[in-house]
């Protein structure tokens, strides 16, 4: 787990080492253990290392092949490197215990087809000294980041946007800001909040030829891996796939812990590690807010007190968030729609005092229909297939268990035309400038991506294509800010493909989500967690925090500032009225308030400079 960066000048101009060093320095937190530079004429590669496998100097990067032809910089982990190494060792000699060397030799053997062999999370670049060509690739689901800037003179890339910024012009991207403000969405296309900086799409590779031709190609297509005819898998089959994923992700030469939220996903990881793998000295890390607080999940986390010896807690509150929020915004490079990821930020800060690797439950919701809006797409599926009885029974079970009719509201929303969906979203955020919203008229991209599903499995697929990646970005940046490698067992591609190929009733059953997972782990999971009906995600008492004296003073000053009023994204007068309603307790407008703060601070830190 590291940080990679590079510059390719298209007209033969030599790369200056100072520029590469500056890029590396901007993300040194990603690799505090070692660093290295490779410069050859118009190509420069930079690397900062967080040592996970083979902690010796043998793992130094950039790594050069034993024939001196290929040079690699690699960020991430290929967990099945042991098996691939066994396949290659008859032809190649291995001098290290790293997966980097395996990736390098796999590319020598199979070229781009090596990507199909890898089970893991990765972003890497390989330079061919002989042909003067560059090859780069990113993992199937976008767990590891890769950003780039390209113009007629150069191609610049890095693991974090802040490493690219010193070398390029900065301009905000209104198209992405619109989706952020009205839909709470980021990372759904190759575009970023910076107009000329893009990300390599997940499941893609690129090449730069000796004649400076840049080509992007898809190497992994999830849709082609999902059958049109679904296949039922047994809880036992699911459990074996889950265990195999965990087994691979325990490979490390440093301590491993678990981010434990109290939800079924992270709890399944902890339970399996204890019961299936016998890891009795496990470290877990949790954010809690105090008993009785609606956002607090300690009542579920406490179920592991008799099983886990080393349970660690962090206690975020209004004061810690006030002291941290500017650093949090800087760590994330781009705005985030909610302050939920702050809980994970604090958990990673805590974990960094005890371990170097964590396991996390990210990705389970997107394949197991974990969010309640998935019920809406399931209802539409049943409606289209004329399964009236099933539709009625599922809705009755939902209302009975969740005391809500939100599932019906979601179904109605998905059935609306895109133009009506836009108006619904605009009404949810009244402080957004109407003039700005009108300037993006006809921007229905996000609606077509996520809000017109054909059925439940189609919506799950769309989440992998257009939604999951923003969660993975937050995960990566939160963890790497504190020099932690975060691994996500639910995103083993074999588990993902098998789960997405199951019929809808194996995900949603009798008003509950994640049915196949619940069945697969019910013998090892505390019953209180198995039977959970709620879904909190990265929750926190943000509404109370924004009523604290510190934030009240800060927010009022921000809303009255010339910069906020002059940007054109919010109506400051409406925002002030909204905030007064929030302060009085009349409404909870914390999500909208956070966008005022985050977007304004992002401009000040990243664009205005």
BAVOVO-642434 format. One record per residue (C-alpha): residue in one letter; x, y, z. Coordinates in steps of 0.25 Angstrom, whole numbers. Layout:
<fimars>
balo  px  py  pz
A  X  Y  Z;
...
</fimars>
This chain:
<fimars>
balo  px  py  pz
X  0  0  0;
X  7  12  -5;
X  6  25  -13;
X  10  26  -28;
X  13  38  -37;
X  19  41  -50;
X  21  50  -62;
X  22  47  -77;
X  26  59  -85;
X  22  57  -100;
X  32  65  -107;
X  45  59  -102;
X  47  69  -91;
X  54  63  -79;
X  46  61  -66;
X  51  70  -55;
X  54  61  -42;
X  49  73  -34;
X  35  72  -39;
X  34  57  -36;
X  39  60  -22;
X  29  70  -20;
X  18  61  -24;
X  23  50  -15;
X  24  60  -3;
X  9  63  -5;
X  5  49  -1;
X  17  44  8;
X  6  40  18;
X  3  29  8;
X  17  23  9;
X  25  27  21;
X  35  15  21;
X  42  18  8;
X  43  25  -5;
X  49  25  -19;
X  50  32  -32;
X  53  27  -46;
X  56  37  -57;
X  59  33  -72;
X  59  45  -82;
X  44  49  -83;
X  39  39  -73;
X  39  41  -58;
X  33  31  -47;
X  32  34  -32;
X  28  25  -21;
X  26  25  -6;
X  25  12  2;
X  16  7  13;
X  23  -7  16;
X  13  -18  17;
X  20  -30  10;
X  35  -33  12;
X  38  -21  21;
X  53  -21  16;
X  59  -12  6;
X  57  -23  -4;
X  43  -17  -6;
X  48  -3  -10;
X  42  3  -22;
X  42  7  -34;
X  46  -8  -35;
X  54  -12  -48;
X  53  -26  -54;
X  65  -35  -54;
X  67  -32  -69;
X  67  -17  -66;
X  56  -16  -77;
X  43  -13  -68;
X  41  -3  -57;
X  29  -3  -48;
X  22  6  -37;
X  11  -2  -31;
X  0  3  -20;
X  -9  -8  -14;
X  -8  -23  -11;
X  -10  -35  -20;
X  -14  -45  -10;
X  -12  -57  -18;
X  2  -54  -21;
X  7  -67  -15;
X  -1  -75  -25;
X  3  -67  -37;
X  18  -67  -32;
X  17  -83  -32;
X  12  -82  -46;
X  23  -74  -51;
X  35  -78  -43;
X  39  -89  -53;
X  43  -77  -62;
X  46  -65  -54;
X  55  -64  -42;
X  49  -56  -30;
X  58  -48  -20;
X  48  -43  -11;
X  35  -47  -3;
X  27  -36  -9;
X  15  -36  -18;
X  21  -25  -26;
X  31  -34  -32;
X  20  -44  -35;
X  12  -33  -42;
X  25  -29  -50;
X  28  -43  -55;
X  13  -47  -58;
X  13  -35  -67;
X  26  -40  -74;
X  19  -53  -76;
X  5  -50  -80;
X  5  -35  -83;
X  -8  -28  -81;
X  -15  -42  -79;
X  -8  -43  -65;
X  -19  -34  -60;
X  -29  -45  -61;
X  -20  -53  -51;
X  -20  -43  -40;
X  -29  -44  -28;
X  -27  -31  -20;
X  -27  -16  -21;
X  -17  -9  -29;
X  -12  3  -38;
X  1  1  -44;
X  10  6  -56;
X  20  -1  -63;
X  31  5  -72;
X  37  -3  -83;
X  52  3  -85;
X  53  -5  -99;
X  40  0  -106;
X  39  13  -98;
X  24  9  -95;
X  16  11  -82;
X  6  2  -77;
X  -4  5  -66;
X  -16  -1  -59;
X  -26  -1  -48;
X  -34  -12  -41;
X  -47  -17  -44;
X  -56  -8  -35;
X  -47  4  -32;
X  -42  1  -18;
X  -29  7  -21;
X  -28  21  -27;
X  -22  26  -40;
X  -23  41  -45;
X  -17  48  -57;
X  -16  61  -64;
X  -13  61  -79;
X  -11  72  -89;
X  -3  73  -102;
X  10  74  -95;
X  9  64  -84;
X  2  53  -76;
X  3  54  -61;
X  -2  44  -51;
X  -3  41  -36;
X  -10  33  -25;
X  -16  46  -20;
X  -21  59  -27;
X  -13  68  -17;
X  0  62  -23;
X  -4  67  -37;
X  -9  81  -33;
X  5  88  -32;
X  8  85  -47;
X  -6  89  -53;
X  -16  100  -54;
X  -27  98  -44;
X  -42  100  -49;
X  -55  95  -42;
X  -64  86  -50;
X  -78  91  -49;
X  -84  78  -55;
X  -79  70  -43;
X  -82  81  -33;
X  -97  80  -38;
X  -98  65  -36;
X  -91  67  -22;
X  -101  78  -18;
X  -114  72  -23;
X  -111  57  -23;
X  -100  55  -12;
X  -92  48  -23;
X  -78  48  -26;
X  -68  39  -34;
X  -79  33  -43;
X  -71  37  -56;
X  -57  39  -60;
X  -58  54  -56;
X  -54  60  -43;
X  -57  73  -36;
X  -45  79  -44;
X  -48  82  -58;
X  -36  76  -65;
X  -32  65  -55;
X  -39  51  -58;
X  -38  37  -51;
X  -35  25  -59;
X  -48  17  -58;
X  -48  4  -50;
X  -46  -8  -58;
X  -38  0  -69;
X  -23  0  -73;
X  -16  10  -82;
X  -4  10  -91;
X  5  22  -95;
X  13  18  -108;
X  27  23  -112;
X  20  33  -121;
X  12  38  -109;
X  -2  32  -113;
X  -10  30  -101;
X  -21  19  -101;
X  -31  15  -90;
X  -37  1  -91;
X  -46  -7  -82;
X  -40  -20  -77;
X  -51  -24  -67;
X  -66  -23  -70;
X  -75  -27  -58;
X  -88  -27  -67;
X  -82  -38  -75;
X  -79  -46  -63;
X  -93  -45  -58;
X  -102  -56  -64;
X  -116  -52  -70;
X  -121  -65  -63;
X  -119  -64  -48;
X  -113  -76  -40;
X  -117  -79  -25;
X  -105  -82  -16;
X  -106  -88  -3;
X  -102  -81  10;
X  -91  -91  11;
X  -85  -88  -3;
X  -86  -73  1;
X  -79  -75  14;
X  -68  -83  7;
X  -66  -71  -3;
X  -66  -61  9;
X  -56  -70  17;
X  -46  -71  5;
X  -47  -56  3;
X  -43  -54  17;
X  -32  -64  17;
X  -25  -57  5;
X  -27  -43  12;
X  -20  -48  25;
X  -7  -49  17;
X  2  -38  23;
X  16  -37  30;
X  10  -26  40;
X  -2  -26  50;
X  -16  -27  44;
X  -29  -22  51;
X  -44  -19  48;
X  -52  -7  47;
X  -64  -11  55;
X  -77  -3  54;
X  -87  -12  60;
X  -94  -15  46;
X  -95  -29  40;
X  -84  -27  30;
X  -72  -23  39;
X  -78  -32  50;
X  -78  -44  40;
X  -63  -42  38;
X  -60  -41  53;
X  -68  -54  56;
X  -62  -62  44;
X  -48  -58  48;
X  -51  -63  62;
X  -59  -75  60;
X  -53  -80  46;
X  -39  -75  47;
X  -37  -75  62;
X  -31  -61  63;
X  -33  -59  78;
X  -24  -47  79;
X  -31  -39  69;
X  -31  -24  70;
X  -44  -16  67;
X  -47  -1  65;
X  -60  6  67;
X  -66  20  67;
X  -77  22  78;
X  -85  34  83;
X  -90  29  96;
X  -102  21  101;
X  -116  26  97;
X  -110  34  85;
X  -118  30  72;
X  -105  29  65;
X  -98  21  75;
X  -96  6  72;
X  -89  2  84;
X  -100  -7  88;
X  -97  -16  76;
X  -82  -15  77;
X  -83  -19  92;
X  -88  -33  87;
X  -73  -36  84;
X  -68  -33  98;
X  -67  -47  102;
X  -60  -51  89;
X  -50  -40  86;
X  -39  -37  95;
X  -34  -24  89;
X  -46  -15  86;
X  -42  0  84;
X  -52  12  84;
X  -51  26  79;
X  -62  36  83;
X  -64  47  73;
X  -72  59  77;
X  -75  73  73;
X  -61  78  79;
X  -53  68  72;
X  -60  70  59;
X  -58  85  60;
X  -43  83  62;
X  -42  73  51;
X  -52  77  40;
X  -42  86  32;
X  -31  75  32;
X  -42  65  29;
X  -46  73  16;
X  -31  74  12;
X  -29  60  14;
X  -40  57  4;
X  -36  65  -8;
X  -50  67  -12;
X  -63  70  -5;
X  -71  59  2;
X  -86  59  2;
X  -88  56  17;
X  -79  56  30;
X  -81  41  31;
X  -67  38  27;
X  -62  46  38;
X  -65  34  48;
X  -56  25  39;
X  -46  36  39;
X  -45  35  54;
X  -45  20  54;
X  -33  20  45;
X  -26  30  54;
X  -29  21  66;
X  -25  8  58;
X  -11  14  53;
X  -7  14  68;
X  -8  -2  68;
X  -8  -8  54;
X  -4  -5  40;
X  -15  -13  33;
X  -30  -13  35;
X  -41  -21  29;
X  -54  -13  26;
X  -68  -17  22;
X  -69  -8  10;
X  -76  -13  -2;
X  -86  -22  4;
X  -98  -13  3;
X  -96  -11  -12;
X  -96  -26  -15;
X  -106  -30  -4;
X  -116  -19  -5;
X  -113  -13  8;
X  -119  1  7;
X  -134  2  8;
X  -136  9  -5;
X  -133  -4  -12;
X  -147  -9  -7;
X  -152  1  -17;
X  -145  -6  -29;
X  -149  -19  -24;
X  -164  -15  -23;
X  -163  -10  -37;
X  -157  -23  -42;
X  -169  -31  -35;
X  -179  -21  -41;
X  -173  -23  -55;
X  -173  -38  -54;
X  -188  -38  -49;
X  -184  -44  -35;
X  -195  -37  -28;
X  -196  -46  -16;
X  -181  -46  -14;
X  -181  -31  -15;
X  -192  -29  -5;
X  -185  -39  5;
X  -172  -32  4;
X  -178  -19  6;
X  -186  -23  18;
X  -173  -29  24;
X  -165  -17  22;
X  -176  -8  28;
X  -177  -17  40;
X  -162  -18  43;
X  -158  -4  39;
X  -170  4  43;
X  -169  12  30;
X  -174  13  16;
X  -161  18  10;
X  -160  6  1;
X  -172  10  -6;
X  -167  25  -7;
X  -154  19  -14;
X  -162  11  -24;
X  -170  23  -28;
X  -157  32  -29;
X  -151  21  -38;
X  -163  21  -47;
X  -163  36  -49;
X  -157  43  -62;
X  -143  49  -60;
X  -148  63  -61;
X  -158  61  -49;
X  -147  54  -41;
X  -138  66  -43;
X  -149  75  -38;
X  -151  66  -26;
X  -136  67  -22;
X  -136  82  -24;
X  -147  83  -14;
X  -139  75  -4;
X  -128  86  -4;
X  -134  99  -5;
X  -122  107  -2;
X  -115  103  -15;
X  -116  115  -25;
X  -127  113  -35;
X  -119  121  -45;
X  -107  110  -43;
X  -117  99  -44;
X  -123  105  -57;
X  -109  106  -63;
X  -108  91  -62;
X  -122  89  -69;
X  -123  76  -76;
X  -112  69  -68;
X  -119  56  -66;
X  -106  48  -65;
X  -108  43  -51;
X  -123  39  -53;
X  -119  30  -65;
X  -108  24  -57;
X  -115  21  -44;
X  -130  24  -44;
X  -137  16  -55;
X  -133  2  -51;
X  -140  -10  -59;
X  -139  -19  -46;
X  -132  -21  -33;
X  -120  -27  -39;
X  -119  -16  -50;
X  -118  -6  -39;
X  -108  -14  -31;
X  -99  -14  -44;
X  -101  1  -46;
X  -96  3  -32;
X  -83  -4  -35;
X  -82  4  -48;
X  -86  18  -43;
X  -87  19  -28;
X  -78  9  -20;
X  -66  16  -24;
X  -68  29  -15;
X  -69  20  -3;
X  -56  13  -7;
X  -49  27  -9;
X  -53  31  5;
X  -48  18  10;
X  -35  20  4;
X  -32  34  7;
X  -37  32  22;
X  -28  20  24;
X  -16  25  16;
X  -16  39  23;
X  -12  31  35;
X  -3  21  28;
X  -12  10  29;
X  -15  -1  18;
X  -30  -4  18;
X  -35  -17  12;
X  -49  -20  7;
X  -52  -35  8;
X  -66  -33  2;
X  -60  -28  -11;
X  -53  -41  -15;
X  -57  -42  -29;
X  -62  -57  -28;
X  -71  -53  -16;
X  -76  -41  -24;
X  -79  -48  -36;
X  -86  -60  -29;
X  -95  -51  -21;
X  -99  -42  -32;
X  -103  -55  -40;
X  -113  -59  -29;
X  -128  -56  -31;
X  -134  -44  -23;
X  -140  -52  -12;
X  -127  -56  -7;
X  -123  -42  -5;
X  -137  -37  0;
X  -146  -46  7;
X  -158  -44  16;
X  -155  -29  18;
X  -140  -31  21;
X  -127  -28  13;
X  -115  -37  12;
X  -123  -50  13;
X  -112  -59  8;
X  -101  -53  17;
X  -110  -54  29;
X  -113  -69  26;
X  -98  -72  24;
X  -93  -66  37;
X  -105  -68  47;
X  -97  -79  54;
X  -85  -70  57;
X  -92  -56  58;
X  -98  -51  71;
X  -113  -52  69;
X  -115  -38  73;
X  -107  -34  61;
X  -113  -44  51;
X  -127  -39  54;
X  -123  -24  52;
X  -134  -17  44;
X  -128  -3  44;
X  -117  2  34;
X  -108  14  40;
X  -96  14  31;
X  -86  25  35;
X  -96  32  45;
X  -93  42  55;
X  -100  53  63;
X  -97  63  52;
X  -109  71  55;
X  -105  74  69;
X  -91  77  65;
X  -95  88  56;
X  -103  95  67;
X  -91  96  76;
X  -86  110  80;
X  -73  107  72;
X  -80  103  59;
X  -91  114  61;
X  -80  125  61;
X  -73  119  49;
X  -85  116  40;
X  -91  130  42;
X  -77  136  38;
X  -76  127  26;
X  -90  130  21;
X  -87  144  22;
X  -74  144  15;
X  -72  151  2;
X  -66  138  -4;
X  -78  129  -1;
X  -88  139  -6;
X  -80  142  -18;
X  -78  127  -23;
X  -92  126  -29;
X  -95  112  -23;
X  -104  116  -12;
X  -114  126  -8;
X  -107  132  4;
X  -120  139  9;
X  -128  125  9;
X  -116  118  15;
X  -117  128  27;
X  -132  125  29;
X  -129  110  28;
X  -118  111  38;
X  -127  118  48;
X  -138  107  46;
X  -127  97  49;
X  -122  104  62;
X  -136  105  67;
X  -138  90  65;
X  -149  92  56;
X  -142  84  45;
X  -130  76  43;
X  -122  82  32;
X  -109  77  35;
X  -106  70  22;
X  -109  83  15;
X  -100  91  25;
X  -89  82  23;
X  -89  85  8;
X  -88  100  10;
X  -76  97  19;
X  -69  87  11;
X  -71  93  -3;
X  -66  107  2;
X  -54  101  9;
X  -50  93  -3;
X  -50  105  -11;
X  -41  112  -1;
X  -32  101  0;
X  -31  95  -14;
X  -36  106  -24;
X  -34  120  -19;
X  -19  118  -16;
</fimars>
